[in-house]
């Protein structure tokens, strides 16, 4: 009965992180071949084995083609027009301390609200910041070192902890895994490396902020987190990029390894530039994230809040190898304007008594298209595997879409799998109810959307839950009226 | 306080209200009764400003303001409260949180300071007693999983917290068993005051056994066809609506 105009205008957004930092950069000319890979490897002073590892990945990548099965549409990417390495120039001889970091860079991080300096101490967050291709500063190294925790840029880990890197890099996401993962393996430039030793509970939240600044560059970061026996770590990554008319590629790989009794919590607040209201520009976010619960009673949980990017293609997954291991996936994905997201998870049950939980909340507005794609696979030896999946979609307006593609493969009869899915529209009745109580329309929308996402936000560290709620509100700004 | 003049309103191009005249003063309780489809709920929705209801003619004055020019939230800020016939569920949004946002928006409009969590909770505790609300109910998501009776009770609880000047109760008695009806009516009676006007929209007389109205109006086919005191309600209970309709047709 009531008109839908209330909800229909829900499609305008100011992208607050859209500024460009004017900084001199050392950028490799566009194009990809073995020489470029050797050049990247040389710039990073990598050992021979690393160079060879990259080249093997590249040679395999050449035999692959881009996946087409995702429910997204975009112009083909010209991989020869992308520059595969860009580093702030002043950073050539890597900074030894924050004082040596280009003040303009620090200014950028300040604008983004990243606590690089002492504020970080208060927040208890250790931050690694990756700007275009290189990691510019890692805070709190000392305090972490006292606990035996290694938290450093990947390039530094290759140099200083080659044994750990060689043992684990590519062990969860092999160089041959998929098109984007192979590309990343060939050209990855930086990212974070974390090692938590046996029995250590990481004394603070670890955090990485990624920023794409230069134009025509791709960002290919590689993150590897290893939690040794009986250890615990909570890690958060945030991402932003300037507003640009052309599309930019971001193809990251994240690998997590949890050994016996270890727990890794990995949270992402992804706010890459989503393109403008007509769908021009924006980041292509083609990411492979996977965790292996190798030890008994190990536990990995992925929490993601995805509000940015023109296209998101991302399935943070858990391979539950150890008996009694647990995998969790909590996701809020929002698509507004012409954003497209095809996201979900894979839970592969291999060990006995393994458990997995999937909670996915998709919000579509404007012309946004949103797909949940999830696989729950129970192998023959996985006695008493349990999975619970819940996929809820919320539609705002009439021009957006929500799709659910659940795949279930069970090879063991003792498995118990539950799947629930709902699709609802943000009701004009709900809006009117809130407004009748004195709440403005915009506040009402953000209240209802936040309520819808509550189960997922509960999984984020407190301060980031607040940030995520605000981010959703900003992303839906002007959406009603 | 409220003066409705020759109000015509339609929904999807169909005229439902066909010339309503009604005046209500502060401190008064009016009952609006009538058969199904007479336009009772349309009237309450028009007064609260629900989108989708088009006023085609007439005027509504509310405390020197042109009510029809105000948005729904502005009407709430000015002290209009609608107890919904079908309160909607809002999953994940805490009842207390919604009320705090609403009350603070109203206070802000009045130029009063916003309440902090402590002060707000003491108000909540005080008002809970009025309608015998359980604390666990207050802390749940708005109306989610509430029984019909609990939803109606929650409406009156919200009214108690927001302290409106004009409260419109849209079929608050429907779906209540006798015990729940007594509790809800008891709450409404405690909220009667010299400064507050209450409009009760109801199909049945039984609510009026517990809340005594100052005036009773019969709404039929989009018009108020008869006005009387509480004895009119008793007569309607006995004889049904037909005789009023017959009478007015002559």
Interface residues (C-beta under 8 A of the other chain):
Chain A: X1 X2 X3 X5 X6 X427 X428 X429 X430 X432 X433 X434 X435 X436 X437 X438 X439 X440 X441 X443 X447 X448 X450 X451 X452 X453 X454 X455
Chain B: X11 X12 X48 X49 X50 X51 X52 X71 X72 X73 X75 X76 X77 X81 X82 X84 X87 X88 X90 X91 X92 X93 X97 X98 X99 X101 X102 X103 X105 X106 X109 X141 X142 X158 X162
